[in-house]
Amino acid sequence: MIPSDLFDQWQSGLADGSIVPYLGPGVLADVHSELDGRSIPATSEQLILAMNGGRPMAPKLMYEFPRAAMNVELKARPQRSDTLSRQHLRRHARWTRAAVHDWLAKIRPPYVIDINRDTQLLDSYAGIPHLLVLGCARLGGTDYRFTLHVSDGASYRAIAPEQADAGLPVLFKPMGCPLPQPSYIASDADYVDYITELMGGFAVPSFIKARRRGKRYLLLGMRLNRDTERMVFSDLIHDAAADFAGWALIAEAKTTRSVASASGSASRSLTAMRWPCSAWACRAESIWSAVNLNLETADSRPHSHIASFVDQRCGVCAFS
């Protein structure tokens, strides 16, 4: 059970920007089509099925979405991105809202990282000016691995990084999004290019680099059991608070393990806070109950700042 004082700390930190929400596929676990009840493609398996017309691929390809997307790309099927766009955009108005997004919409944190490829975060900030950063890969004619757009509350327009008003709320979608123009990080080749440039500093605008210093992060819907997710996470939280970098809510995880940082530096310490609970999350139950993923086999290769830890039903781990 999450103590009320910790939950209050999160809410106040999200509101004043000292805590940054980092959203993964689990926050969309309660999102369904209003037409036929199907779940929105968010997890690795769901994205693979959406990309492949609902048909499973070979087991080695079903392991992780980037691997499957690379296979499709190598078969010269350029409609990969179009398929993703159709899944998230064509029926966009008929998806139910995620409880976590409704909760965040009331707070409107000044900086949000969302690795999902849907548009619900954009909907939460509709009507107010903000900046939108979309990850991109394998593009010529630019030094960056992001595109930058500003919203006046009604529509988006592309701007150069030096034109950005650093005081506006920032929505960072590193894996892309169908709006305002479809842009996705999907295949292994995309991730190789993106992570390489991310480590070199070219995938994050300078105003975000300044803003993120000393921040803590609240990970929601992230399992961190795949290399690609952990490596992106590790670099996006660079310059986090020195004492500890934040918390992760992981449903029904059963393992604890120490891991090293993605850059190969010394292992980061992990302080796990555990308390048993018979239901998800105390005061936050109505919000977090939707984020209830099945535990996948943890990848044993060390690549991130964080280890999976939760007791029998629910818990929180603090990572540094």
ZAMARGU-4260 file (C-alpha; in steps of 0.2 Angstrom, whole numbers, plus 5000, padded with zeros to 4 digits):
<rodrens>
0) 5000/5000/5000 | 5007/5017/4995 | 5008/5028/5010 | 4997/5044/5008 | 5012/5056/5012
5) 5022/5048/4997 | 5007/5049/4986 | 5005/5068/4991 | 5024/5070/4988 | 5022/5063/4970
10) 5007/5074/4966 | 5015/5090/4972 | 5031/5086/4964 | 5022/5082/4947 | 5013/5099/4948
15) 5029/5109/4952 | 5040/5100/4940 | 5052/5093/4952 | 5046/5075/4948 | 5044/5070/4930
20) 5031/5057/4925 | 5039/5043/4913 | 5025/5034/4905 | 5026/5016/4897 | 5014/5004/4889
25) 5005/4999/4906 | 4997/5016/4907 | 4986/5011/4892 | 4981/4995/4899 | 4963/5001/4902
30) 4961/5009/4884 | 4949/5000/4872 | 4941/5003/4856 | 4923/5010/4858 | 4918/5001/4842
35) 4924/4983/4846 | 4932/4983/4863 | 4949/4979/4857 | 4964/4985/4867 | 4974/4999/4860
40) 4991/4993/4853 | 5004/4998/4866 | 5014/4983/4872 | 5027/4975/4862 | 5016/4960/4857
45) 5001/4971/4853 | 5011/4982/4842 | 5018/4967/4833 | 5001/4960/4830 | 4994/4977/4824
50) 5009/4979/4812 | 5006/4962/4805 | 4988/4962/4802 | 4983/4953/4818 | 4994/4938/4814
55) 5008/4932/4826 | 5025/4931/4819 | 5039/4918/4823 | 5043/4916/4841 | 5060/4924/4840
60) 5052/4940/4832 | 5038/4940/4845 | 5051/4943/4858 | 5052/4962/4855 | 5044/4974/4844
65) 5059/4982/4836 | 5065/4965/4831 | 5049/4961/4822 | 5048/4978/4814 | 5066/4976/4807
70) 5061/4959/4800 | 5046/4968/4791 | 5057/4982/4785 | 5070/4970/4778 | 5056/4962/4768
75) 5054/4979/4759 | 5037/4983/4767 | 5037/5001/4769 | 5019/5002/4776 | 5026/4998/4793
80) 5024/5016/4799 | 5007/5018/4790 | 5001/5003/4799 | 5006/5011/4816 | 4998/5027/4811
85) 4982/5019/4806 | 4981/5010/4822 | 4983/5025/4833 | 4975/5039/4822 | 4961/5033/4811
90) 4951/5027/4825 | 4959/5039/4838 | 4943/5047/4842 | 4935/5031/4847 | 4947/5025/4860
95) 4942/5026/4878 | 4953/5037/4889 | 4967/5030/4900 | 4964/5033/4919 | 4982/5038/4921
100) 4980/5051/4907 | 4964/5058/4915 | 4974/5060/4932 | 4989/5068/4924 | 4977/5080/4914
105) 4971/5087/4930 | 4989/5091/4936 | 4997/5095/4919 | 5015/5092/4924 | 5027/5105/4915
110) 5038/5090/4908 | 5032/5073/4903 | 5041/5059/4895 | 5029/5046/4886 | 5037/5031/4876
115) 5020/5026/4870 | 5015/5030/4852 | 4997/5036/4855 | 4990/5054/4856 | 4982/5054/4873
120) 4995/5064/4881 | 4993/5077/4867 | 4974/5077/4870 | 4978/5081/4889 | 4987/5097/4884
125) 4975/5103/4870 | 4969/5120/4873 | 4985/5127/4881 | 5002/5132/4873 | 5015/5118/4874
130) 5030/5111/4865 | 5030/5093/4858 | 5046/5084/4855 | 5045/5068/4844 | 5060/5056/4841
135) 5065/5052/4824 | 5079/5041/4816 | 5089/5039/4800 | 5086/5056/4793 | 5098/5066/4783
140) 5100/5085/4782 | 5099/5087/4801 | 5110/5086/4816 | 5096/5081/4827 | 5086/5065/4831
145) 5070/5075/4836 | 5057/5086/4828 | 5051/5100/4838 | 5033/5108/4837 | 5025/5122/4846
150) 5006/5122/4850 | 4996/5138/4852 | 4982/5128/4860 | 4974/5124/4844 | 4987/5118/4831
155) 5005/5113/4829 | 5019/5121/4819 | 5037/5115/4817 | 5050/5126/4824 | 5069/5126/4826
160) 5076/5122/4844 | 5082/5140/4846 | 5065/5147/4843 | 5057/5136/4858 | 5050/5145/4873
165) 5058/5135/4887 | 5045/5141/4899 | 5031/5131/4890 | 5026/5113/4896 | 5036/5100/4886
170) 5029/5084/4880 | 5043/5072/4875 | 5038/5057/4864 | 5054/5049/4860 | 5047/5034/4851
175) 5036/5045/4840 | 5018/5049/4837 | 5006/5050/4823 | 5003/5069/4826 | 5006/5082/4819
180) 5015/5072/4806 | 5018/5053/4809 | 5036/5049/4816 | 5041/5033/4824 | 5056/5024/4831
185) 5051/5006/4827 | 5064/4994/4820 | 5081/4989/4827 | 5089/5000/4814 | 5079/5015/4821
190) 5084/5011/4839 | 5102/5009/4834 | 5103/5026/4826 | 5092/5034/4839 | 5101/5028/4854
195) 5118/5031/4847 | 5113/5049/4844 | 5104/5050/4861 | 5121/5045/4869 | 5130/5058/4859
200) 5117/5072/4865 | 5109/5075/4848 | 5092/5067/4852 | 5087/5079/4867 | 5085/5098/4864
205) 5096/5109/4874 | 5082/5117/4884 | 5077/5100/4890 | 5095/5096/4895 | 5094/5112/4906
210) 5077/5108/4913 | 5080/5090/4918 | 5095/5094/4930 | 5091/5087/4947 | 5074/5080/4943
215) 5067/5064/4950 | 5056/5052/4939 | 5040/5043/4942 | 5039/5028/4931 | 5022/5022/4927
220) 5018/5007/4916 | 5036/5002/4914 | 5043/4985/4917 | 5061/4989/4911 | 5064/4971/4906
225) 5070/4974/4888 | 5087/4981/4883 | 5080/4995/4871 | 5068/5002/4884 | 5081/5002/4898
230) 5094/5010/4887 | 5083/5024/4881 | 5077/5027/4899 | 5095/5027/4905 | 5100/5042/4894
235) 5084/5052/4895 | 5086/5053/4914 | 5104/5059/4913 | 5108/5073/4926 | 5094/5066/4938
240) 5094/5070/4956 | 5111/5064/4964 | 5104/5056/4979 | 5091/5045/4971 | 5083/5047/4954
245) 5065/5042/4957 | 5052/5028/4959 | 5045/5015/4948 | 5028/5007/4951 | 5028/4989/4944
250) 5013/4978/4945 | 5016/4960/4951 | 5035/4959/4948 | 5043/4946/4959 | 5062/4948/4957
255) 5075/4960/4964 | 5092/4962/4955 | 5106/4975/4954 | 5111/4982/4938 | 5124/4993/4930
260) 5121/5009/4921 | 5119/5008/4902 | 5135/5018/4899 | 5145/5004/4908 | 5149/5015/4923
265) 5149/5008/4941 | 5133/5000/4946 | 5119/5011/4953 | 5112/5007/4970 | 5094/5002/4973
270) 5084/5006/4988 | 5068/4995/4988 | 5053/5000/4998 | 5041/4986/5001 | 5024/4985/5010
275) 5011/4971/5006 | 4994/4976/5000 | 4979/4967/4996 | 4974/4979/4983 | 4983/4991/4971
280) 4988/5007/4979 | 4978/5014/4993 | 4972/5032/4988 | 4978/5029/4971 | 4968/5013/4968
285) 4956/5020/4956 | 4971/5026/4945 | 4984/5013/4947 | 4972/4998/4946 | 4971/4998/4928
290) 4990/4996/4926 | 4991/4978/4930 | 5003/4969/4918 | 5008/4951/4918 | 5026/4949/4923
295) 5037/4944/4908 | 5054/4935/4910 | 5067/4948/4916 | 5081/4950/4904 | 5097/4946/4914
300) 5109/4958/4904 | 5113/4974/4914 | 5109/4990/4905 | 5100/5002/4916 | 5099/5012/4932
305) 5085/5002/4939 | 5080/4984/4945 | 5063/4977/4945 | 5056/4975/4963 | 5039/4973/4970
310) 5032/4961/4983 | 5018/4949/4981 | 5005/4961/4974 | 5011/4979/4974 | 5025/4990/4978
315) 5037/5004/4974 | 5055/5004/4971 | 5066/5019/4973 | 5081/5020/4961 | 5097/5030/4961
</rodrens>
